[in-house]
Every structure is written in structure tokens, then in C-alpha cells.
Amino acid sequence: MINQPETIIIVGAGHAGGRAALTLREEGFDGRLIMVGDEVHLPYERPPLSKGLLQGTAQLHSYSLCDAARLDQLAIEHIAGHSATRLDTERRELHLDDGRVLPYDGLLLATGGRARRLPQVPAHWPNVLYLRTHDEALLLRDHLQPGARLVVVGGGFIGLEVAATARALGCQVILLEAGERLAARVLPERLSAALLALHQEQGVDVRLAVKISAVLGAERAAAVQLADGSQLACDLLVVGIGMQPNVDLARAGGLDIGQGIQVDACLGTTAEGVYAAGDVCEFRLRPGSPFQRQETWRNAEAQGRHAALNLLGRQLPFSDLPAFWSDQFAWGLQTVGSTGNNAPDATRELPNGAFLLFYLDGDQRLQGVSGWGQGASIGKDIKLCERLILDGKVLSSTELADPGVSLKQLLRG
């Protein structure tokens, strides 16, 4: 990577790509800056899609990273509604679907992903919906009418957030999950149980360990048939079974691919001058640790900024702690650091049903925390836990579990 690139191209005009573009200008890059996105919209954040937008309390401009006037002011060329079809890393050229060929000195792949499709369903059925983009969220919002019979496939965070919003809007909701518990891939049993109890209290009919054998209907989904033969009538079928990273461009360009675009410590790919960030980026939290992807707001924000700095020749290792949150009815779930779906090393019970789950490494240093509480009640605790993780003190699981020992006290040692 040259220290003073003349042209930088960002493929993907979502959160990570948009943040990278803005950061490049903030850091003084005055060369040609092009952002290519297959959506027609300006870069935006995704969390409101399953919350405020569906509820009718948020509009696109409120969660866009900037407006068109700001892009013009910063001389950021936004090629909207077009996709990249070929990446030639030897010639340093990007080919677009309209025939344009764009040369680059530095390039960022922030191509994100697309919703995984339910194989039993024809793609053209109008009442089978997915939630990944702003336009998909608008279409879903139009269907969430009081009394509508909604079947949600998938007990991960998208499925759960859609179910919560739909119930608040007066829909009848059945949620189907193939696993033995909710969000089992990323959450321990205690949090899965808390989510299940909350959704059941709010009237969501949650079915665990179920398998779909067919979706019945002619021109639209009329019912979901389960493997046991039972049928669930529906007006609307929402599928939230995960995200498929958009790696085709990178794979065809010869880059290393795992579950995403694999990068080094500085977010650089195996092609010189090409970086990756956001949902599509597969990285290591520390040298020697397994590759992972983070499909979170915080990761898109942090990696977008970080990749921009390294496109300018900084070569800074990426070491930000992972973190995410999910709002469920009036409750909130938050995590920071390296957590998992196994039992925690310590549990701290807090007032009003809230709790914190602590994960320690082999040296008794805090490496991750998950929390559950009403509203934003655990927000301050999570921030203190983040400081404890970064501090690296040796901690006692007994003290971590004792609500009489304040987290501030543990920070002070």
C-alpha cells in the first residue's frame, strides 16, 4: 500500500463503508474517493430496521450516516444502485455492472451480506419476507397490522426483535426455532431462558426444536407445515435464519475466504492495498485465536474507521473489543468482550430480575460479560466491565458474583 493513494474505492455503501469514507476525509485524504453500493440509499445503520422503523418511530434520515449534501461537500462519489462484478487485484481495477472500469490505489471491501433464504419457499411469494435492508423493512412494516397472523422462522436476534415489534403492534405471533433454545449459537442457557420467558409472557407462541417440512400455498404462503404434521395458518411469513456474507467478488478476485473475507491483524486481505471491514470481514481477536466475524453495529463502526486509517498507511492492528446489544420489549441484552454459549464462570444477580454473566480466561482475567435488565439499566455495569476487561486484573469469581462488591471497587483493585 502506498502512503499517499490517489484513488480509494469502497465497495459497499452500508455502515462500515460509509464510516470508512467519512473517516478518510476527516483524516485529510484529498484524493479521489468512490463508494459503490447496490442499494440506492445513502449509508445507514441497520439496528433501527427491526425496531424503530418497523414501529413507525424512525425514518431513514434519522439513522443515515450523512445526507447527500454532506457527500457532495466532502467530494465523495457515491455510485448508488450498482454492484461490482469483478475485482482485478493485479491491475488494481474494479469492474461494475454497467461496464465501467475503475482503477484504484487502495480498496476496501465492505460488502456485508444478504439474508439466507428458506429453501422451501418460492422467491416471488409476496407475503414471505426477509429483513436485511431498508426496503425490506418498509415492506415488512406495511404488513404488520393488528390481528395479522405472523409466523417467524428463526429464534436468533432478528427473529426475536421482529416478533417483539410485531406483538407490540398487535399481531398474533408464532416463532419457530429449530434448536433446543433461543439464540443458542451465541448465548448461554440463562439468557436463552430469559428471552423465552419474556416472549411467552408477552404472548409470543414460541416453538422450540421444530422442523419445517413445507410451506403451503399457491401464489402466497397460507400455512407452515411442521414435521409432526401440524399446520400453522399465517397471513405473513418472516424468515430470519441468518446472513450469508457477500464474498463472491473477493473469492473471484483470488482473496482468502473462510466464513468471510479473511484479513490480517490490520484488516488487510491477501491482495496488496485491499482491506475488508464489517459483517463480511473474518478476523482474529488476537494472534493465534480462531477467525470470527462480528455482525454488529459496533464492529461495523470500529472496523470502518480502522480500515480507513490503514488505507492511509497507518498499519495499526485492530484490537477493539466486540460488543452488541438487543432490545426485546422493555428489556435489554448487552455483551462485551469474548462471551459464548457455555455456562459462565460467575453470575451476579441484580435487582428487578437483572443479572450479569462473567467469563474468565485461564489466568482469572475477565474476558467477557453478558447482561440482562430492564431498559438500559445494565448499561453502566457493562461499561465498567469493559474497563475491567481492558485493565487485565486478576479477579475472583466470588467477588464478581457478589453484588455487595461494586465493580468500581474491583477496578480500583
Beta strands, then each sheet from edge to edge (+ up, - down):
strand 1: 7-11
strand 2: 32-37
strand 3: 76-80
strand 4: 84-88
strand 5: 93-96
strand 6: 101-103
strand 7: 106-109
strand 8: 113-115
strand 9: 128-130
strand 10: 149-153
strand 11: 172-177
strand 12: 205-208
strand 13: 212-216
strand 14: 223-226
strand 15: 231-233
strand 16: 236-239
strand 17: 243-245
strand 18: 261-262
strand 19: 274-276
strand 20: 281-284
strand 21: 291-292
strand 22: 323-328
strand 23: 331-337
strand 24: 346-349
strand 25: 355-360
strand 26: 366-374
sheet 1: 3+ 2+ 1+ 7+ 19+
sheet 2: 4+ 5- 6+
sheet 3: 8+ 17-
sheet 4: 9+ 16+ 10+ 11+ 12+
sheet 5: 13+ 14- 15+
sheet 6: 18+ 20+ 21-
sheet 7: 22+ 23- 26+ 25- 24+
end
